[in-house]
């Protein structure tokens, strides 16, 4: 009887410790982090792809934007999230999110009255304080990496719990950047 209760306790602990393979709109696909968000246009607008194309063409962090069939394809370059706008503070936000410039590939698909934004291949360049002899210095050096290195565990199967605040900031920043009007319906129904 004791053995069964120990097994049940162990199973309950393991199940409660599981970290999801999706966090907000970030998903793990083939050990890579992909951000996917669906936006709805109500009432349905006829020229939605053109409106969104014009909206994004004016963004300084969107380069090489063009249509591929019915999809919009672009490069995300030098994207800087405003961490203070989304509740981040200097003390609880990673230097990667605070000082980082993000890069990646953007693909936007369209259906009747909605569009889906997919960001993949997300990398960053950020400034990080130098350390030496156990003390941080004022000097900073550039670090770079992928969102997978920053947000996933070593096996790239789960998101790190300690980076939840940073992923919240990135999610909110990405979400607002691709919204073309206030109070737009946003969900995962594609």
C-alpha positions in Angstrom: 0.0 0.0 0.0 2.8 2.4 0.8 4.5 1.6 -2.5 1.3 2.5 -4.4 0.9 5.8 -2.6 4.6 6.6 -3.2 4.1 5.9 -6.9 1.0 8.1 -7.0 2.8 10.9 -5.3 5.7 10.6 -7.8 3.3 10.6 -10.8 1.4 13.6 -9.5 4.7 15.5 -9.0 6.0 14.7 -12.5 2.7 15.7 -14.1 2.6 19.0 -12.2 6.2 19.7 -13.2 5.6 19.4 -16.9 6.3 22.5 -18.9 4.1 23.1 -22.0 5.6 22.9 -25.5 3.7 26.1 -26.3 3.8 29.4 -24.4 1.4 32.1 -25.5 1.9 32.2 -29.3 5.3 30.7 -29.1 5.4 27.0 -30.3 8.2 24.5 -30.6 8.3 23.0 -34.0 11.2 20.6 -34.9 13.2 22.0 -31.9 12.8 25.5 -33.2 10.7 28.4 -31.7 8.0 29.8 -34.0 5.7 32.6 -33.1 2.2 32.2 -34.7 -0.7 34.7 -34.2 -4.1 34.9 -36.0 -5.8 38.2 -36.4 -9.5 38.7 -37.5 -10.9 41.6 -39.5 -14.5 42.3 -38.7 -16.3 43.3 -40.8 -14.4 41.5 -43.6 -12.3 43.8 -45.6 -11.7 43.1 -49.3 -8.2 44.5 -49.7 -6.8 43.1 -46.4 -3.5 41.9 -47.9 -2.8 45.3 -49.5 -3.7 47.2 -46.3 -1.4 45.0 -44.2 1.3 45.3 -46.9 1.1 49.1 -46.8 1.0 49.0 -42.9 4.2 46.9 -42.7 6.1 48.6 -45.5 6.3 51.7 -43.4 7.9 49.9 -40.5 11.7 50.4 -40.1 12.2 46.8 -38.8 10.6 45.2 -41.9 12.9 44.8 -44.9 12.6 43.0 -48.3 8.8 42.8 -48.1 7.0 41.3 -51.1 4.1 39.0 -52.1 4.8 35.3 -52.7 1.5 34.2 -54.3 -1.1 35.3 -51.8 1.3 35.5 -48.8 3.3 38.4 -47.6 7.0 37.5 -47.0 9.5 39.8 -45.3 12.6 40.0 -43.2 12.4 41.1 -39.5 15.6 43.2 -38.9 16.7 45.3 -36.0 13.4 44.8 -34.1 13.5 46.4 -30.6 10.7 45.5 -28.2 9.7 48.2 -25.8 10.0 46.2 -22.6 8.8 49.0 -20.3 5.5 49.4 -22.3 4.7 45.7 -21.5 5.4 45.7 -17.8 9.1 44.9 -17.9 11.5 46.5 -15.4 15.3 46.8 -15.5 15.6 44.3 -12.7 13.2 41.6 -13.9 13.9 41.7 -17.7 16.7 39.9 -19.3 19.4 42.1 -20.9 18.7 40.2 -24.2 15.1 41.6 -24.2 16.2 45.0 -22.8 19.0 45.7 -25.3 18.4 43.2 -28.0 17.7 43.6 -31.6 15.8 40.7 -33.1 16.0 39.3 -36.6 14.0 36.6 -38.4 11.7 35.7 -41.2 8.0 36.8 -41.5 5.3 35.0 -43.4 1.7 36.2 -43.4 -1.1 34.0 -44.7 -4.6 35.2 -45.6 -8.0 33.6 -45.4 -11.5 35.2 -45.6 -11.4 38.0 -43.0 -8.3 36.9 -41.2 -4.6 36.7 -41.4 -1.9 34.6 -39.7 1.5 36.0 -38.9 4.4 33.4 -38.6 7.8 34.5 -37.2 10.6 31.9 -37.5 14.3 31.7 -37.4 14.4 34.4 -34.7 17.9 35.5 -33.6 19.1 38.3 -31.5 22.1 40.6 -30.9 22.2 42.2 -27.5 24.6 44.0 -25.1 25.5 42.3 -21.9 27.6 43.5 -19.0 31.1 42.1 -18.8 32.0 40.2 -15.6 35.3 39.6 -14.1 36.5 38.5 -10.7 32.9 38.0 -9.6 31.9 41.6 -10.3 29.9 43.1 -13.1 31.5 46.0 -14.8 30.2 49.0 -16.7 31.7 47.8 -19.9 29.4 45.9 -22.2 30.0 43.5 -25.0 27.8 42.2 -27.8 26.2 38.7 -27.5 24.2 37.0 -30.1 22.2 33.8 -30.3 18.9 32.2 -31.3 15.6 32.4 -29.5 15.9 28.6 -29.0 19.1 29.1 -27.0 17.4 31.8 -24.9 13.9 30.3 -24.3 14.2 26.5 -24.5 15.8 23.9 -22.2 19.0 22.1 -23.3 17.0 19.4 -25.2 14.8 22.0 -26.9 11.7 20.2 -25.8 10.2 22.7 -23.3 10.3 26.4 -22.5 12.4 27.6 -19.6 10.1 28.7 -16.8 12.5 31.5 -15.7 12.1 33.3 -19.1 8.3 33.5 -18.9 8.4 37.3 -18.2 10.7 37.9 -21.2 8.6 35.8 -23.5 5.5 37.7 -22.3 7.2 40.9 -23.3 8.2 39.6 -26.7 4.8 38.1 -27.3 3.0 41.4 -26.5 5.4 43.4 -28.6 5.1 41.1 -31.6 1.3 41.0 -31.3 0.9 44.7 -31.2 3.4 45.3 -34.0 1.3 43.3 -36.5 -2.1 44.7 -35.5 -3.5 47.1 -38.0 -6.4 48.5 -35.9 -7.3 48.9 -32.3 -9.5 46.3 -30.6 -8.8 43.7 -33.3 -9.9 40.1 -32.5 -6.8 38.0 -31.9 -6.8 34.3 -31.2 -5.5 31.0 -32.5 -8.5 30.0 -34.7 -7.1 29.5 -38.2 
